[in-house]
Amino acid sequence: MTPGPLDRLQEMAPAWPRLSNSWPPDLTAGARHLTVSPIPGTFGQGFPGLIYLSTLSYLKTVPHSAGSPAEARELFFQQVLQTHETAHQWWGNRVTTLSYRDNWMMEALANYSALLY
């Protein structure tokens, strides 16, 4: 059975001390919880203490799309999206840039962290 998004996030949490030396990140004044919620569409979003995951992340098999190979979509929605959005609890929510023009760095670091996991 393929692990679900919440299983993957719980499995991933112990890896963060090695990656950031600070888990869980101090998200807000004393908040140390993470809420995960589905969102319709093909994207995810990470806010302090809240992660929205595409409803496709909750499916055992991802529907075929004419635009991308099935294996790539499976990999993205079943593995990369959850770890990428969780990485934003650190990169983008706790560690940020001075300007919106540099947000690409937070995306790159979240991708790098997801791929390290």
C-alpha positions in Angstrom: 0.0 0.0 0.0 1.3 3.4 -1.0 1.8 5.7 2.1 -0.6 8.7 2.2 0.4 12.3 2.5 0.2 12.4 6.3 2.2 9.1 6.6 4.9 10.7 4.4 5.0 13.9 6.5 5.3 11.9 9.7 8.0 9.8 8.2 9.8 12.9 7.0 9.9 14.9 10.2 12.9 13.1 11.8 15.0 14.1 8.8 14.6 17.8 9.5 17.1 18.1 12.4 19.8 16.9 10.0 18.8 19.4 7.3 18.0 22.5 9.3 19.3 21.9 12.9 15.9 23.2 14.1 12.8 21.0 14.0 10.1 21.9 14.5 10.7 25.4 13.4 9.3 28.1 15.7 6.4 28.9 13.3 4.7 31.6 15.4 4.7 32.6 19.0 4.8 29.1 20.6 2.9 27.3 17.8 4.5 23.9 17.2 1.9 22.1 15.2 1.4 21.4 11.5 -2.1 21.1 9.9 -2.4 19.5 6.5 -5.4 20.0 4.4 -6.4 19.0 0.8 -6.9 21.7 -1.8 -8.5 21.2 -5.2 -6.1 21.6 -8.1 -2.6 20.5 -9.1 -0.5 22.6 -6.6 0.3 22.9 -2.9 0.9 25.8 -0.6 2.8 26.0 2.6 2.0 28.6 5.3 3.3 28.8 8.8 1.8 25.8 10.5 -0.5 24.9 7.6 0.1 22.9 4.4 -2.3 22.6 1.6 -1.7 19.6 -0.6 -3.3 18.9 -4.0 -6.2 16.5 -3.8 -4.2 14.4 -6.3 -1.7 13.7 -3.5 -4.4 11.7 -1.7 -5.0 9.3 -4.6 -3.3 6.0 -4.9 -2.8 6.5 -8.7 -2.6 10.0 -10.3 -4.9 10.4 -13.3 -3.1 10.6 -16.7 -2.5 14.0 -18.2 -1.5 14.6 -21.8 1.1 17.1 -20.8 3.5 14.9 -18.7 4.5 11.2 -18.3 2.6 9.2 -15.8 5.7 8.3 -13.8 6.7 12.0 -13.4 3.2 12.9 -12.2 3.2 10.0 -9.7 6.6 11.1 -8.4 5.5 14.7 -8.1 2.2 14.2 -6.3 3.1 11.1 -4.2 6.6 12.3 -3.0 8.0 15.6 -4.0 4.9 17.9 -3.3 4.6 16.8 0.4 8.3 17.2 1.1 8.6 20.5 -0.8 5.6 22.1 1.0 6.9 20.8 4.3 10.3 22.4 3.5 8.5 25.7 3.2 7.9 25.6 7.0 11.6 26.5 7.1 12.5 27.9 3.7 10.0 30.7 3.1 8.2 30.8 6.4 11.0 31.0 8.9 13.9 31.9 6.7 12.8 34.5 4.1 14.2 36.9 1.6 14.2 40.7 1.8 12.5 41.2 -1.5 9.7 39.3 -3.4 12.2 39.3 -6.3 14.3 36.7 -4.4 11.4 34.3 -3.7 12.9 32.0 -6.3 15.6 31.1 -3.7 13.0 29.8 -1.2 11.5 27.7 -4.0 14.9 26.4 -5.0 15.9 25.6 -1.3 12.5 23.9 -0.8 13.1 21.8 -3.9 16.7 21.0 -2.8 15.5 19.9 0.7 12.7 17.8 -0.9 15.2 16.0 -3.1 17.6 15.5 -0.2 14.9 13.7 1.7 
